[in-house]
């Protein structure tokens, strides 16, 4: 059975979840790189993939994202392994609209072997609940 873990910071700057393993940038980078490679490697050059990995999954970038008060991560866990995650941005952390009444889904990454297993339904329900919270 798949379980889900939420990682975000409360307004007081403290994490609301005690599982340190999910707050490590290297763990986010690992699942991000693997899922991105599975999905996009066939349509991109090795150079483009390498550049994206260096920029998109750098330790500095991921540390900032994990410590951002206006971002939330939701990890899908199966047999103690991260199999996917959802990253949601609010307010000033949004990359496009930056509307306090809206949210932005920046990433939905799921390992290929788990496509079609219902994770999209969970992430869609989570997005809907988050959107209603922001209205």
C-alpha positions, 0 to 999 in steps of 0.5 A: 500500500502506498502512503503519503508524507507531507513536508513543508514549513509552518509560518514560524519556520519550523518543519511540520514533520519529523522525518528528516530523511525527506528534508534532505536535498539529496533524497529529493534530487534522487527521485527527481532525477530518476523520474525526469530521466524516465520521462524525458531522456528519449526526447532530450540530448545528454547535454540538455539532461545534464544541464537540467540536472545540474540546475534543477536538482542542485543541492542549493536549489533543493535546500531553498525549496525545502525551506521555503515557507510558501512551498509544500512537498508531498511524497508517495512512499511504497515499501519505505521507498519514495516513488514520487512527489508533488511540489506545490507553490503558494504566493511569492514562490509561484513561478508564474502568476504569483496570486495569493488566492491561487497555487501552482503545481510545479512538479508531479514526478512519479516513477514509471513503474507506478504510472497507472496505479492511482497516484495521479488521483491522490495528487489531484485530490490533494491539489483540489483540497489545497486550492480550496484552502487558498480561496 
